[in-house]
Amino acid sequence: MTAEHITQHAHDLSTSDRARFFKHDGGVLWLTGLSAAGKSTLAMNLEKRLHALGYASYTLDGDNLRTGLNSDLGFSESDRRENIRRVGEVASLFADAGLICIAAFISPYQADRDGARAAARHSKFCEIYVKADVASCEERDPKGLYKKARSGLVKNFTGIDAPYEVPLNPELVINTKNQTVEESVDQLLAFVTKTFPQA
């Protein structure tokens, strides 16, 4: 079916209707950084803290989506780009529904992160750089992926034999090399509550 046969349907509920219901605007928090930088840990902790404060939020995690929606994709450059394109569109839907969508993805290419921002359209989009150098991430290596990449068992691994483009103008930088998880979540929560104040 071509685009000429597709008709978009407008929702009867407006963005302001949803904001009144949830008592805050919807939006996307896009956490990017190397594997083992702490993105998923921060995202899940933030989601729990936001819930306790009465925020409606949901976390999209890279590994979780690769077991379902993106299970057909590998780790080539083109597959990585398609992975992020799909996630950007899904995150946009969550934001449009009025939720704060926390997206935790390596998302190594700036152009793809810019694409996710564009997909958010009229919702707030915040690029958050979870900063930790390769040495720190490799020392943590909770999944053993760096070890496998160094031994050649995992190919196209970001930071080893595939590039990571550091965000150009992120709304927030969280340095997990020099902060505890609690300190990092506190910093992130303060940013979110300021950016998405409750009514």
C-alpha positions in Angstrom: 0.0 0.0 0.0 1.4 3.4 -1.0 1.2 6.6 1.0 -1.6 8.0 -1.2 -3.9 5.3 0.3 -3.1 6.3 3.9 -5.3 8.7 5.9 -4.2 9.9 9.3 -6.9 10.2 11.9 -7.0 13.1 14.3 -7.5 12.3 18.0 -10.5 13.9 19.8 -8.3 14.4 22.9 -5.9 17.3 22.6 -2.4 17.6 24.1 -3.8 19.9 26.8 -6.6 17.4 27.6 -3.9 14.8 28.3 -1.7 17.2 30.3 -4.7 18.1 32.5 -5.4 14.4 33.1 -1.8 13.5 34.0 -1.0 16.9 35.6 2.2 17.3 33.5 3.2 17.5 29.9 4.3 14.4 27.9 7.8 14.2 26.5 10.9 12.1 25.7 14.0 11.7 27.8 16.6 10.2 25.5 19.4 8.6 27.5 22.4 7.9 25.3 25.9 6.6 26.1 28.2 3.6 25.8 27.2 0.1 26.9 27.6 -0.1 30.7 27.5 3.7 31.1 24.5 3.2 33.3 21.6 4.2 31.0 19.2 1.3 31.9 20.0 1.5 35.6 19.3 5.2 35.7 16.2 4.9 33.6 14.6 2.2 35.7 15.4 4.0 38.9 14.1 7.3 37.5 10.8 5.6 36.4 10.3 4.4 40.0 11.1 7.8 41.5 8.7 9.5 39.1 5.9 7.1 39.8 6.3 7.8 43.5 5.8 11.5 42.7 2.7 10.9 40.7 4.2 11.1 37.2 3.0 8.9 34.4 6.2 7.5 32.7 7.5 4.4 31.0 10.9 3.2 30.1 11.9 1.8 26.6 15.1 -0.2 27.0 17.4 -1.3 24.2 17.7 -4.9 25.1 13.9 -5.2 25.9 12.9 -3.9 22.5 15.3 -6.1 20.7 13.4 -9.1 22.1 10.2 -8.0 20.5 9.6 -5.0 18.2 13.2 -5.0 16.9 14.0 -8.7 17.1 14.5 -8.8 13.4 17.4 -6.3 13.5 21.1 -7.0 13.9 23.9 -4.7 14.8 25.1 -3.4 11.4 25.1 0.3 10.9 21.9 0.2 8.9 20.2 -2.0 11.4 21.3 0.3 14.3 19.8 3.2 12.4 16.5 1.4 11.8 16.5 0.3 15.5 16.7 4.0 16.6 14.2 5.2 13.9 11.6 2.7 15.2 12.2 3.6 18.8 12.0 7.3 18.1 8.6 6.8 16.6 7.4 4.7 19.5 8.7 7.2 22.0 6.9 9.9 20.1 3.6 8.0 20.5 4.2 7.7 24.3 4.9 11.4 24.6 1.8 12.2 22.4 -0.3 10.1 24.8 0.9 12.4 27.6 3.5 10.1 29.3 7.1 10.9 30.0 8.9 8.3 27.8 12.4 7.4 29.1 14.4 5.9 26.2 17.6 4.2 27.2 19.7 3.4 24.0 23.3 3.5 23.1 22.2 5.3 19.9 25.7 5.9 18.7 25.0 8.3 15.8 24.1 11.9 16.3 22.0 12.0 13.1 19.8 9.2 14.5 19.3 10.9 17.8 18.4 14.1 15.8 15.9 11.9 13.9 14.4 10.8 17.2 14.1 14.4 18.3 12.4 15.3 15.0 10.0 12.3 15.5 8.8 13.8 18.8 7.4 16.7 16.8 5.5 18.9 19.2 6.6 17.1 22.4 9.5 18.1 24.6 12.6 16.0 23.7 15.6 16.0 26.0 18.9 14.4 24.9 20.7 13.2 28.0 24.3 12.1 27.7 25.2 9.4 30.2 28.9 10.0 30.2 31.5 7.3 31.1 34.6 6.5 29.1 35.3 3.1 27.5 37.8 2.1 30.3 35.2 2.7 33.0 32.5 0.9 31.1 34.8 -2.0 30.3 35.7 -2.3 34.0 32.1 -2.7 34.9 31.1 -4.9 31.9 28.0 -6.4 33.7 27.0 -8.4 30.6 30.5 -9.5 29.6 30.1 -7.8 26.2 33.4 -5.9 26.3 35.3 -9.1 27.0 33.5 -10.8 24.1 34.2 -7.8 21.8 37.9 -7.8 22.7 38.1 -11.5 21.9 36.3 -11.1 18.6 33.1 -12.9 19.6 31.0 -9.7 19.3 31.4 -7.6 16.2 30.5 -3.9 15.6 30.6 -3.2 19.3 30.3 0.5 20.1 33.4 1.9 21.6 35.6 -1.0 20.5 35.2 -1.6 16.7 32.2 0.7 16.0 32.1 4.5 16.7 30.2 6.5 19.3 29.5 10.1 18.4 29.4 12.2 21.6 26.2 14.4 21.8 26.8 17.9 20.4 24.3 19.8 22.5 22.7 17.6 25.1 20.1 19.1 27.5 21.9 17.3 30.3 25.2 15.5 31.0 25.4 12.9 33.8 28.9 11.7 34.5 28.4 8.2 35.9 32.2 7.7 36.2 32.4 10.2 39.0 28.9 9.8 40.6 27.1 7.0 42.4 23.8 5.7 41.0 21.9 7.6 43.7 23.7 10.9 42.9 23.1 10.4 39.2 19.4 9.6 39.7 19.0 12.7 42.0 20.5 14.9 39.3 18.3 13.4 36.6 15.1 13.7 38.8 15.9 17.3 39.5 16.2 18.0 35.8 12.9 16.2 35.0 10.8 17.8 37.7 12.1 21.2 36.5 11.5 20.5 32.8 8.1 18.8 33.3 6.6 20.6 36.4 3.4 19.1 37.8 0.2 21.2 37.8 
